[in-house]
Amino acid sequence: MAEQTAPRTLGTGPGRALIAVYGIFALSASARAAVQIGSKFSEAPLAYLLSAFAAVVYIVATVALARGGETWRRVALVSCSIELAGVVTVGLLSVFDAGAFPDDTVWTDFGRGYGYVPLVLPVIGLLWLRYAGRKAR
């Protein structure tokens, strides 16, 4: 019943742009992971599995933001939080122990290969979720 009372505010206004960016990252991370895992998995399995994990996180965030409602807002909150923790963790590890990642992931060096968008995107996502949550109440 709570799902019906929560307005679908996540996908409106700036939320539409956020969904589009997440969708682009979901596609690009999925394609990257598929190529890496399919063609050279044995060279850097950890890096390629992290790329696949990032793709799943981006897909979940995209769907959650697009669906809206309180339940999906919570799913988006969890996925954006996991994304932020992942990009910071992988970013720090790739800077201080470059040997752990013989090939890049989406989150390597805090998303340097993607213009640092992977570092900024979850922060924007979390801020939007906070704003949209307050607006819904």
Secondary structure, 3 states (H helix, E strand, C coil): CHHHHCCCCCCCCHHHHHHHHHHHHHHHHHHHHHHHHHHHHHHCHHHHHHHHHHHHHHHHHHHHHHHCHHHHHHHHHHHHHHHHHHHHHHHHHHHHCHHHCCCCCCCHHHHHHHCCHHHHHHHHHHHHHHHHHHHHC
